[in-house]
Amino acid sequence: MTSAERFTVEYAAEALKELRKLDQTVARRAVKAIDALGINPRPSGTRQLVGFTNLWRIRVGDYRIIYTIRDSELLVLALRVAHRREVYRSL
């Protein structure tokens, strides 16, 4: 990836719904982390989810952001934003 390539960041309906439910401070931190994925979709501390071919997660305090990367389309799609005890339940 060259420095000119930037990924487009999109939010799934479920992620937007979950963001609206969060405390404003946590939601701001989550949005900032998600938007930063446009520059580097695999920052340090990111983990690929075991058992899934293209699902990744990043931590924001006690919250997790589950997302997928479509390298061919230069797209990052945020799928879920929820507390760590809840985020993996419906995957």
C-alpha positions in Angstrom: 0.0 0.0 0.0 1.4 3.4 -0.9 0.9 6.5 1.1 -1.6 7.7 -1.4 -3.9 4.7 -0.9 -6.5 5.3 1.8 -9.2 2.9 2.7 -12.8 4.1 2.8 -14.5 3.5 6.2 -18.1 2.5 6.4 -20.4 1.6 9.2 -22.9 -1.3 9.1 -26.4 -0.5 10.5 -25.7 -2.7 13.6 -22.6 -0.7 14.4 -24.4 2.6 14.1 -27.2 1.4 16.3 -24.7 0.2 18.9 -22.7 3.5 18.7 -25.9 5.5 19.5 -26.4 3.5 22.7 -22.9 4.2 24.0 -21.8 6.9 26.4 -20.8 9.9 24.4 -17.1 9.7 25.5 -16.8 6.0 24.6 -18.6 6.6 21.3 -16.2 9.4 20.4 -13.2 7.2 21.2 -14.7 4.4 19.1 -15.4 6.6 16.1 -11.9 8.0 16.3 -10.4 4.4 16.3 -12.7 3.3 13.4 -11.8 6.4 11.3 -8.1 5.7 11.9 -8.6 2.3 10.2 -8.8 4.2 6.9 -5.1 5.1 7.2 -4.0 1.7 8.6 -6.6 -1.1 8.6 -4.3 -3.4 10.6 -2.7 -1.2 13.4 -0.6 -2.8 16.1 -2.8 -4.4 18.7 -5.3 -5.6 16.1 -6.3 -9.3 16.2 -7.8 -11.4 13.5 -10.7 -13.4 15.0 -10.1 -17.1 15.4 -12.5 -19.1 13.2 -13.3 -16.3 10.8 -11.4 -15.6 7.6 -11.7 -11.8 7.4 -13.0 -10.5 10.8 -10.7 -8.3 12.9 -11.1 -6.6 16.3 -9.6 -3.6 18.0 -9.9 -2.7 21.6 -11.1 0.7 22.9 -11.1 0.3 26.7 -13.7 -2.3 27.7 -15.3 -2.1 24.2 -14.5 -4.0 21.1 -14.9 -3.0 17.4 -15.4 -5.9 15.0 -14.7 -5.1 11.4 -13.8 -6.6 8.0 -11.3 -5.4 5.5 -11.8 -5.6 1.8 -8.4 -5.0 0.3 -9.5 -5.3 -3.3 -12.0 -2.5 -2.7 -9.9 -0.5 -0.3 -12.8 -0.7 2.2 -13.0 -1.1 6.0 -16.5 -2.0 7.2 -17.2 -1.6 11.0 -19.7 -4.4 11.9 -20.1 -4.2 15.7 -19.2 -1.8 18.5 -20.1 -3.3 21.9 -18.8 -4.2 25.4 -16.3 -7.0 25.4 -18.8 -9.4 27.1 -21.4 -8.9 24.4 -19.7 -8.2 21.2 -18.9 -11.8 20.2 -22.3 -13.3 21.0 -24.0 -12.9 17.6 -21.0 -13.5 15.2 
